[in-house]
Amino acid sequence: MNARVNSFSEELGINQALCYAGPMAEIQIFGTKKCKDTQKAERFLRERGLAFHFVDLSQKAPSAGELKSMAQSCGAENLIDRESQAFKKAQLEYMDFDAIEEIGENPLLLKTPIIRKGGKALLGFEPKALKDFLAQ
């Protein structure tokens, strides 16, 4: 067994047999290249030799299915970054709005990073939470 996979398995507390039981679900990171937490999440995965697909929200919006999956995992209202310039520019602070609809129109309203794996999503970057999420 590869020593890197072995040490990663031990670090996350994953049974080594599970690592080879089948192909791991693809990991996606939704964010922007300028977001510091997104950069930290990317570095975290690279340091552990994990492949991932980066989706730059300034270039491509998440699909309706991806948004639905994110909302089910994190809660639709939690996906909105109320501190972002996009939120302030859209003047949503004192309005009632459908979070999914607004994100569909302007993906820069999303808190970043959003890390997806196997139909589940993790919002933000916190090393311990990401380790636990990847071990699922």
N, C-alpha and C positions, 0 to 999 in steps of 0.2 A: 504494500500500500504506500502511496505517495506520502512522504513525511509531512509536507505542507498540509495536505488534506487531513492527515492524522492529527497534527497539532491543532488545526482549526476545529476538528471534531471534538477534541478534548476541551478546547477553550469554550466552545458553546455547550458542551455537555451532551453532544449528539452521539448516539450509538453508531459506531463505524459501519455496521451492517446497513443502517438506514441510508448512509451516504451513497451506497451503491445499489440500493433497492430499485432504482429507476432514475430517469433523468430529473434533475432538480428543476423546479419551476423557474421560468425566466424572471429575473429581477429587473424591474423598471424603476428609474428615478425620474420624477417629474420635477422640473425646476427651471431656473435660469442660470446662465453661465456666470452672472455677477453675484448670485446669492452665496454668501459665505457658508451657510449651513448645508446647502446643496454640495458645495465643494468639499466640505468635511465628510459628507456621506459618501461621495464618490471615492475619496481617499481611503476611507474606512474599508470599503469593499475591495478596492484595488490591493490594499496591503494584505488582505486575506486571500487574494487570488480568485476572487469571485467575479464572474462575468456579469455585466449588467447592460441594459439599454437605456441611454439617456434621452429624455424627451424635453427639448428646449421649448418652454411655454411661450417664449417670445416668437417662436417660429411655427409652432403647431399646437393646436388645442387638443385636449383629450377627447376621445370619442364619447358618445352618449353612454355606451356600455361601460367605459372606463370611469366616467363620472359617477354612474350609478353604483359601481363597485366601491369607489372611494367613499361615497356618501353612506353606504351600508356599513362600512368598516369604521368610519371616523365621525359620522354625523354630518349632514349637509351644511349646517350653520358653522360647524367647526372648520370647514374647508376655506372659508372666507378669511382673508388677512385684512382685518379692520384697521391695521396700522399702515397699510400699503398706500403708495401714491395713487395706484389705480382705484382703490376704494374711495379715497378723498376726491379724486377727479370725477368719478361717477356720481358723487354726491349722494351716496346711499345711506349715510349715517342716520338720517331721520325718516327714512322711507321703509315701507313694508315691501319686501321683494322675495322672489323665489330664488334661493341661493344657486340651485342647479342651472336655472335659466340664465342668471347673470353671469355665472362662470362660463357657460356655453358661449355667451356673447363676448366675454372678456376673460380669457384664461389667466391673465396676470392678477386677477383677484384671489387666486389660490395661495394659501400658505405653502411655503416650500421649505424643504423638499417633501414630496410625497413619494414614499417607497412602496411599490406594489410587488407582491409575490403570491402566486397561486390564488388569485381572487381576493386577497386581503390587502389592506393598505395600512401604512404607518405614517403619521403626520409629524413632520419636524425631524430634527436630528438630536438624538441623545444616545451615546454609545451603548449603555446597558439595555435600553429599550430596543435598539436595533439588533443587538445580539440575541435577545429573547425572541424577537420577531423572526429572525432568520432561523432560529432553532425549531420553530413550529412546523 
